[in-house]
Amino acid sequence: MSLVNDPDLGTGADAAPVFAGTGQGRTWRVAVWIVAVLAALPLVVLALVAIFPVEADEGTSPWLHLIGTVLPGATVTTFLLMAGIGCLTAAIGVTTAWIVATCRFPGRGFLEWALLLPLAIPTYIVAYAHVEVLDFTGPVQSAIRWLFGFKSAKDYWFPNPRSLPSAIFVMSLVLYPYVYMTTRAMFALQSAATIDVARTLGAGPWRVFFRVALPLARPALAVGVTLSLMECLNDIGAVEYLGVKTLTFSVYDTWLNRGSLSGAAQIACLMLAVVFLLVWAERHARRHQRFSHAASRNRPMAGYRLSGSHAALAFAACALPVLLGFVVPVSVLADYASRRLEVLTDPGLIRAARNSLVFAAAAAALTVGIGLVLAYAVRLNPTRTVRALARASSVGYAVPGAVLAVGILLPLTYLDNRLNEATALIFGTGAGLVLVSSGVGLIYAYVVRFLAVSIGSIESGLSKISLHLDMAARTLGRTAEQSLVEIHLPLLRPVLVSAGLLVFVDAMKELPATLLLRPFNVETLATWVYVQASREAIGDAAPAALAIVLVGLLPLLVLSRIGRTAERHGARWRAAAAAEGNA
């Protein structure tokens, strides 16, 4: 294909690289290799520690001990939790997505973005709030006792708020938006012609949904459920507080409470196998899915216009997840925070907030910078090797934070020990645990875990910049680096800000990696909330938890704005396509 005769170089996906034959292209390829190695290092270390235990257990294998004590119960509990969350998030997400995408009723516009609100709250904060509401001394059981005259818990039955079913319910209320986002987009893109054919053949709304719309949305459903299950596997705060001993909790317990890093690494490897199984299942579920729409016929569905009781039921069905997953927890936190305003001046909370800002900002800056390097390297050298390395660098998003923490601590400790020996030899005194105690490991974990968020956003932005600009810059004698600074960075500024914001918020909310890799005697907002909740001091945790929720709302506002813009562009495109077809 000739670059001169190519009518569309906007994506740059299949075009010839502009700087590939130069030394500049080789420099960017080396950078991709370095990032890929650093991203894969924790997983390699994890596998080595699991195979070759570091503890000198005489005649005792950590693996055999885990099989006999920890793994059977933790594995069964984890799979039951994942199965329950997968089913419930699919049910809530698909139902609300179908109603919002295909029905027209009062309040639909509000619910369309409000259904994303639970994403702003970490699962552990929702768990704390729901236990406060549903516990024996909470408002629900207190109202039951007052209403029916019960005197004690023995007089009536009430579900245990700290149990596996409660964990499934609470975590599903937070994770269903992943399914909602992916399936709503697929329902909105489905052509009206497909639905009209089913209606012509006598299919009613329910039959159209189950026989036509849902099968077409199956790839999106698989992606949404997989994301939900990965977040479920990453959680430690909610499951510990609700008394559910999963594999993630077992990593934490085996490492810190039982003092077996090798045992924790072996459990982490098992969790990694579960993650790869989820990714394989998601890809397998949509391996044969191929869709094609004629542009002139791809008009949007007219939708069902609801009124009266039908409109009220549709509104209630969509509002209930928002009420339980966002309004109730935020109301509980706001109530506690309003009664404990003196906590806001607590020096410990102020230090925790400052630490959160510093760590999250550093991680966001590094992650966006590295993501820019990877995305731009792929643009300069879109070879199979470079693309594969860039994808491998972003695998950390699928790895639970506790797993990353185990794989990061050992190499950092090794480097600290060597550095300590070198400083002792040169200066006569050791430097101490410089890397571990400075937060380098924590920032490293944030970067590896959230690099996929940065790469995805920046690649999407770069795909909208025509390669003609790169060729023109090279014609004028600009190098790849000069082109990046003078052309791409100004055009990518909104994308870079959005990517940095997403990473910043994710780092603020991250608990498992922070809990295991934070420097000694250093708290963040997430660990502050965790520690206070562990002491059953939810009132003290409420201000920090509310701050995390408010910060978590920022990317939702960005997503909502992007979604509205995309819908406007989509509507214009479909209208133009329909006009072209009628001409």
Secondary structure, 3 states (H helix, E strand, C coil): CCCCCCCCCCCCCCCCCCCCCCHHHHHHHHHHHHHHHHHHHHHHHHHHHHHCCCCCCCCCCHHHHHHHHCHHHHHHHHHHHHHHHHHHHHHHHHHHHHHHHHEECCCHHHHHHHCCHHHHCCHHHHHHHHHHHHCCCCHHHHHHHHHHCCCCHHHCCCCCCCCHHHHHHHHHHHHHHHHHHHHHHHHHHCCHHHHHHHHHCCCCHHHHHHHHHHHHCHHHHHHHHHHHHHHHHHCCHHHHHCCCCCHHHHHHHHHHHCCCHHHHHHHHHHHHHHHHHHHHHHHHHCCCCCCCCCHHHCCCCCCEECCHHHHHHHHHHHHHHHHHHHHHHHHHHHHHHHHCHHHHHCHHHHHHHHHHHHHHHHHHHHHHHHHHHHHHHHHHCCCHHHHHHHHHHCHHHHCCHHHHHHHHHHHHHHHHHHHHHHHHHHHCCCCCCHHHHHCHHHHHHHHHHHHHHHHHHHHHHHCCCCHHHHHHHHHCCCCHHHHHHHHHHHHHHHHHHHHHHHHHHHHHHCCHHHHHHCCCCCCCHHHHHHHHHHCCCHHHHHHHHHHHHHHHHHHHHHHHHHHHHHHHHHHHHHHHHHHHHHC
